[in-house]
Amino acid sequence: MLGTKGYKVLRGSVRVGGSEFALAFKEAHLPKSKLDPQNNNNDSGDYKEGGTVNRKELQKGVYDVAAGAPAAMPVQFHNELSYHTHYPRYVGFGCYQMAEKGGTTRLARMDAITESLCHDIEQKLKNLGIRYIRNLGDRNDTKSPSLTNWQDTFNTENIDEARKNAEVSVTDHDDFIYNQHDNTVTIHLNRQCFLTDPETNKQVLNISVMDFYDFPYDVDSEYSDRDSKDKPLHCLWGDGSEMSVEEVQYLKQLYEDHSEDIKLNTGDGIVVDNLLWAHGRHPYEGDRL
């Protein structure tokens, strides 16, 4: 359906105001194929399972993506759910309402980025992997400085239930750490960095490093003085060592070198191959859905 390009813009495909549009769009334009880390097709179930971003569900399997980051912050390039134990092969975005300013969708071609990796970075990605860190605050503590809390993330007030709900994404190789002194949770997710494209049998980079490492905390000063590992999102090399600023900037530039901006007007939609393209968005002003 998407061909070698790997995405398809569907102008005027979103019927604004129709409550059934999103589900119809999903069923008509999104293939049902999923990818797990072993590259087998599977059913990933509910998007919100296992502690993913707690998004407002507009309809079954259709979510308001605004929960990913505040409007004033860009959403950095990432492959959807690459920090999870299994990922959707395809994702779709529909524009109910354009922002007054900004908010343009961004795509970065991952197979081209993979082929452009320098030897040293490629070997570290392959041999070490990435450790994603999530620090989840306490919903009942108004002074808890975090973008989200473990109660909303895992849909419970009980820490034992939260730990159980996290089992979908937190494997035996990961860490679920309950910080009893301040009733917060720290999660370490250790992930490989490449998946195999079943069409070409080639390895393709599949990471969320920009989204975790390069989150623009300067937009909100409450995070600016915190140690990197204590911020809501961070990532390390898989052996626990810090990624250098130079390494992150190198990867960031690769994304920029192989990126496209796609402007979606009200009523437009886009279907994206989540293996071939990372996605993000520019900051925006006004309402956007």
C-alpha positions in Angstrom: 0.0 0.0 0.0 2.8 2.5 0.9 5.3 1.2 -1.7 9.0 2.0 -1.4 8.3 5.5 -0.1 7.1 4.2 3.1 4.4 6.8 3.8 1.3 8.1 2.2 -0.5 11.5 2.7 -4.2 11.2 2.3 -5.6 14.7 1.7 -9.1 15.4 2.8 -9.5 11.9 4.3 -10.4 13.1 7.7 -14.1 14.0 8.1 -14.1 16.7 10.7 -16.8 16.3 13.3 -17.6 12.7 12.4 -17.1 10.7 15.6 -16.6 7.5 13.6 -14.0 8.9 11.2 -10.9 7.9 13.2 -11.9 4.3 13.4 -12.9 4.2 9.7 -9.5 5.8 8.8 -7.7 3.2 10.8 -9.5 0.3 9.3 -9.3 1.6 5.8 -5.7 2.8 5.7 -3.7 1.1 8.4 -2.3 -2.5 7.8 -2.6 -4.6 10.9 0.9 -5.9 10.9 2.9 -5.5 14.1 6.6 -6.1 14.9 8.1 -7.4 18.1 11.9 -7.2 18.8 12.4 -10.7 17.3 10.7 -9.4 14.1 7.7 -11.7 14.3 4.2 -10.4 13.6 2.1 -10.2 16.7 -0.8 -8.3 18.2 0.4 -5.5 20.5 -3.0 -5.0 22.1 -3.8 -1.7 23.8 -1.5 1.2 23.1 -1.5 2.2 26.7 -0.5 -1.2 28.1 2.6 -1.6 30.1 3.2 2.1 31.0 3.3 3.9 27.7 2.4 7.5 27.5 -1.1 8.0 29.0 -3.0 9.4 26.0 -6.6 10.3 25.8 -8.4 7.6 23.8 -10.7 9.2 21.3 -12.0 5.9 20.0 -10.8 2.3 20.3 -7.2 2.3 19.2 -7.2 6.0 18.3 -5.5 8.5 20.6 -4.9 12.2 21.0 -1.1 12.5 20.4 -0.9 15.8 22.2 0.0 14.0 25.5 3.5 13.3 24.1 4.8 16.8 24.9 3.5 20.3 25.7 2.7 22.5 22.7 5.8 24.7 23.3 8.1 21.7 23.0 9.0 20.0 19.8 8.4 16.2 19.7 11.9 14.8 18.8 12.3 12.1 16.1 11.4 8.7 17.4 10.1 5.3 16.2 6.8 4.7 17.9 7.1 2.5 21.0 10.7 1.5 20.2 11.3 1.4 24.0 8.5 -1.1 24.4 8.7 -4.9 24.0 6.8 -4.8 20.7 6.0 -2.1 18.2 3.4 -1.2 15.6 4.7 -1.6 12.0 2.4 1.2 10.8 1.1 4.3 12.5 -1.5 6.8 11.2 -2.1 10.5 12.0 -5.2 12.4 11.3 -5.6 16.2 11.6 -9.0 17.2 13.1 -7.8 20.8 13.7 -4.7 22.6 12.5 -2.7 24.7 15.0 -2.8 28.5 14.6 1.0 28.4 14.2 3.5 25.6 13.8 2.9 21.9 14.6 4.2 20.6 11.3 4.7 16.8 11.2 8.3 15.7 10.7 9.6 12.4 9.3 13.1 11.0 9.2 14.1 8.0 6.9 15.6 5.3 9.1 17.1 3.0 6.4 19.0 6.0 5.0 20.2 7.0 8.5 21.2 3.4 9.2 23.3 3.3 6.0 25.0 6.6 7.0 26.1 5.6 10.5 29.8 5.9 11.1 31.5 2.6 12.2 32.1 3.6 15.8 28.5 4.7 16.5 27.1 1.7 14.6 29.1 -0.7 16.7 28.1 0.9 20.0 24.5 0.7 19.0 24.8 -2.9 18.0 27.0 -4.1 20.9 25.6 -2.0 23.8 22.1 -1.1 22.9 20.2 1.7 24.7 19.0 2.0 28.2 15.9 4.2 28.4 15.2 5.8 31.8 11.7 7.0 32.9 11.2 8.8 36.2 7.6 8.8 37.2 6.4 11.2 39.9 3.7 10.9 42.6 0.3 12.2 41.5 -0.6 13.0 45.2 2.5 15.2 45.7 2.0 18.6 44.0 5.7 19.3 44.5 6.8 16.1 42.6 8.6 17.6 39.5 7.8 15.1 36.7 6.0 15.2 33.4 3.8 12.3 34.4 3.2 10.0 37.4 3.1 6.3 38.0 -0.5 6.3 39.1 -1.8 7.6 35.7 0.8 5.7 33.8 -0.2 2.3 35.2 -3.9 3.2 36.0 -3.7 2.3 39.7 -2.9 3.8 43.1 -1.4 0.5 44.3 2.3 0.1 43.7 2.1 -3.7 43.5 -0.6 -3.4 40.8 1.6 -0.9 39.0 4.5 -3.3 39.0 2.3 -6.0 37.6 0.8 -3.7 35.0 4.3 -2.9 33.9 5.2 -6.5 33.1 4.1 -6.1 29.5 7.0 -3.7 28.8 9.4 -4.2 31.8 11.2 -7.5 31.1 13.6 -9.6 33.2 16.4 -7.5 31.6 14.8 -4.3 32.8 14.3 -2.6 36.2 11.2 -1.4 37.9 12.4 0.6 41.0 10.0 1.9 43.6 11.5 4.8 45.5 9.7 4.5 48.8 11.2 7.7 50.3 9.2 9.9 47.9 6.7 7.4 46.4 8.1 7.7 42.9 9.1 5.1 40.3 12.2 4.8 38.1 12.1 2.4 35.1 15.2 1.2 33.2 14.4 -0.3 29.8 17.3 -2.0 28.0 16.7 -2.3 24.3 18.4 -3.4 21.2 18.7 -0.8 18.5 18.0 -2.6 15.2 15.1 -4.5 13.7 15.1 -6.5 10.5 13.0 -5.2 7.6 11.0 -8.3 6.5 10.9 -7.0 2.9 14.6 -6.4 2.4 16.1 -8.5 5.3 18.2 -5.6 6.2 18.9 -4.2 9.7 17.2 -0.8 10.3 17.9 1.5 13.2 14.9 1.7 15.6 15.4 4.0 18.6 14.0 6.8 20.6 17.3 8.4 21.7 16.3 11.9 20.6 13.0 11.7 22.4 14.6 10.6 25.7 18.0 12.4 25.6 17.2 15.6 23.8 13.9 16.4 25.5 13.9 20.3 25.8 13.8 20.7 29.6 14.8 24.3 29.2 11.2 25.1 28.3 10.3 24.4 31.9 13.0 25.6 34.4 12.0 23.1 37.1 14.0 20.5 35.3 17.0 22.6 34.4 19.0 22.0 37.6 18.3 18.3 37.9 20.9 15.6 37.2 20.3 14.0 33.8 19.4 10.6 35.3 16.8 12.3 37.6 14.9 14.1 34.8 11.6 12.5 33.6 13.3 11.1 30.5 16.9 10.2 29.8 18.9 7.4 28.1 22.3 5.8 28.4 24.3 3.3 26.5 23.2 -0.2 27.4 26.1 -0.7 29.7 25.1 2.3 31.8 27.6 4.7 30.5 26.6 8.2 29.5 26.2 9.1 25.8 28.4 12.0 25.0 27.0 15.3 23.8 29.0 14.8 20.6 27.5 11.3 20.0 24.0 12.6 20.5 24.6 15.7 18.3 26.0 13.3 15.6 22.8 11.2 15.6 20.6 14.4 15.7 22.3 15.7 12.6 21.8 12.4 10.8 18.1 12.7 11.5 18.0 16.2 10.2 20.0 15.2 7.0 17.4 12.6 6.1 14.2 14.4 7.2 11.1 15.8 5.6 8.4 18.1 6.9 4.8 17.2 6.0 2.2 19.8 6.6 -1.2 18.3 7.4 -4.2 20.6 6.9 -7.5 20.2 8.7 -9.0 17.0 7.2 -5.7 15.4 6.1 -4.2 12.2 7.3 -1.0 10.3 6.8 0.0 6.6 7.2 3.6 5.9 8.1 5.8 2.8 8.1 7.1 2.9 11.6 10.1 0.8 10.7 11.2 3.0 7.8 10.4 6.4 9.2 10.8 8.1 12.6 8.4 10.9 13.3 8.1 14.1 15.4 6.6 17.5 15.2 7.5 21.2 15.5 6.3 23.3 18.5 2.9 25.0 17.9 0.5 27.7 19.2 -3.2 27.4 19.6 -5.4 24.4 19.7 -4.3 21.3 17.7 -5.9 17.9 17.4 
